[in-house]
């Protein structure tokens, strides 16, 4: 099924994540099966979605995927409803035109949109906001509105204003300080860090059932046209064993990447660079995703046996994909703490984001994921600075800025950029083939 609704905000901080969690919880309480999606390259919000929906939160990134692939990803959902959470403000994206925005996702997938308006401290001005957002684009896709941070008494007037603008009022969420989720330098705290998360989510669901017109939300979702596109079918290549770092330090990974590796025949085995003493036995490849290693430097540094295990196997030819914090972990030193030492250099934390946002990588030579001259779209989101960032690719941002980066060979792809396999399945196939080749080499 492909019935769906998109929750968009007027700006970052408008409450769209809170509302999305409230709706997911309310749907689950009501016995409605739901799949969750997040616009853009976000890792943290899908973690919260998984806590409620019980299914991996997926990403819908209009920079990484074509309009056809966006529709195909949504069409794969086999639940009663898909709930898509937007990113930033509805029209915000790259540059003044807002390319690759939440609006683009809604427009390309023909998904009806509920606009979240943070209306605390305003009244009639809320009507001007609704009017502006619905008329800014000729076909805005905005069909409903939910107000955040207001009382029931205020909602009566605001709902009438929404109707006058031709938008369906679908309820409100009251201001509740105890429901706020704290944040840190890369966004919200991870789901396992939030105190009494289950209780918070249950209360959000109760508030949604009380103050939001859930039937109206579901009815709006039913107006979305069916989608016929399908993602390409992958053919299993063989049984490779891939070790995936997964703990509180390494947790930024696309679920689509993991699923694609499994479809190609890989068996994923998870381990903790913080607690485990060595890599899992007889692995054929290693995946080191990003996360928050900077918050666990002491624990990571003390685990010297894990460092030795990783370094020895990589030096023997173990294929490795390392992104973001995983790349930082491979350095010799991270802010004065000893790390693995595969990358002969140091990483430090800066006070501002580095190379933040989308860019395109073009290969200078053949490597683990692609051939010389091939390109892939990626994004970066970190405060790390490396004195050995690599020279295997050239990165170019949409505004034309460029720099060399990534350490790559036929056995390694290590850099701050995050790779998204669905945009080019051949990358995942190349990784699995390298794992299978290493497996055969170990047998000899």
JOHU-V719214 format. One record per backbone hydrogen bond with DSSP energy under -0.5 kcal/mol. CO is the residue of the C=O (numbers start at 1). NH is the residue of the N-H. If there is no record, write none. Layout:
{{CO,NH} {CO,NH}}
This chain:
{{3,82} {5,84} {6,8} {6,114} {7,86} {8,116} {9,90} {11,14} {15,19} {16,20} {17,21} {18,22} {19,23} {20,24} {21,25} {22,26} {23,27} {24,28} {25,29} {26,30} {27,32} {28,31} {31,33} {33,81} {35,83} {36,58} {37,85} {38,60} {40,42} {43,47} {44,47} {44,48} {45,49} {46,50} {47,51} {48,52} {49,52} {49,53} {50,54} {58,38} {60,40} {60,62} {61,65} {66,70} {67,71} {68,72} {69,73} {70,74} {71,75} {72,76} {73,76} {74,77} {81,35} {82,5} {82,84} {83,37} {84,7} {85,39} {88,9} {89,92} {90,103} {92,102} {93,95} {94,99} {95,98} {98,101} {99,94} {101,105} {102,106} {103,107} {104,108} {105,109} {106,110} {106,111} {107,110} {110,225} {112,6} {113,115} {113,143} {113,144} {114,8} {115,117} {115,146} {116,10} {116,118} {117,119} {117,148} {119,122} {123,126} {124,127} {124,128} {125,129} {126,130} {127,131} {128,132} {129,133} {130,134} {131,135} {132,136} {134,140} {137,140} {141,113} {141,143} {143,168} {144,115} {145,170} {146,117} {147,173} {148,119} {148,120} {151,155} {152,156} {153,157} {154,158} {155,159} {156,160} {157,161} {158,162} {159,163} {160,164} {161,165} {162,165} {162,167} {163,166} {167,169} {168,145} {170,213} {171,147} {173,149} {173,150} {176,179} {177,180} {180,182} {182,189} {184,187} {187,184} {190,193} {190,194} {191,194} {194,197} {196,200} {197,201} {198,202} {199,203} {200,204} {201,205} {202,206} {203,207} {204,208} {205,209} {206,210} {207,211} {208,212} {211,172} {212,214} {213,217} {214,218} {215,219} {216,220} {217,221} {218,222} {219,223} {220,223} {221,4} {221,224} {234,236} {238,240} {240,242} {240,267} {241,243} {241,284} {241,285} {242,269} {243,287} {244,271} {249,292} {250,247} {251,253} {252,290} {254,258} {255,259} {256,260} {257,261} {258,262} {259,263} {260,264} {261,266} {262,265} {264,237} {264,238} {266,268} {267,242} {269,244} {271,246} {271,273} {272,276} {280,283} {284,319} {285,243} {286,288} {286,321} {287,245} {287,289} {288,323} {290,251} {290,252} {292,295} {293,296} {296,300} {297,301} {298,302} {299,303} {302,304} {303,307} {304,308} {305,309} {306,310} {307,311} {308,312} {309,313} {310,314} {311,315} {312,316} {313,318} {314,317} {319,286} {320,322} {320,413} {321,288} {322,415} {323,326} {324,327} {324,328} {325,329} {326,330} {327,330} {328,331} {329,340} {330,342} {330,343} {331,341} {332,339} {333,347} {334,337} {337,334} {342,344} {343,332} {343,345} {345,332} {345,333} {346,387} {347,335} {348,385} {357,380} {359,378} {360,396} {361,376} {362,394} {363,373} {370,367} {371,374} {374,363} {376,361} {378,359} {379,418} {380,357} {382,354} {383,350} {385,348} {389,406} {392,364} {392,365} {393,405} {394,362} {395,403} {396,360} {397,400} {401,397} {403,395} {405,393} {406,391} {406,392} {406,408} {407,414} {409,368} {411,320} {412,368} {412,409} {413,322} {414,407} {415,324} {418,379} {419,421} {420,423} {421,424} {424,427} {424,428} {425,429} {426,430} {427,431} {428,432} {429,433} {430,434} {431,435} {432,436} {433,437} {434,438} {435,439} {436,440} {437,441} {438,442} {439,443} {440,444} {441,444}}
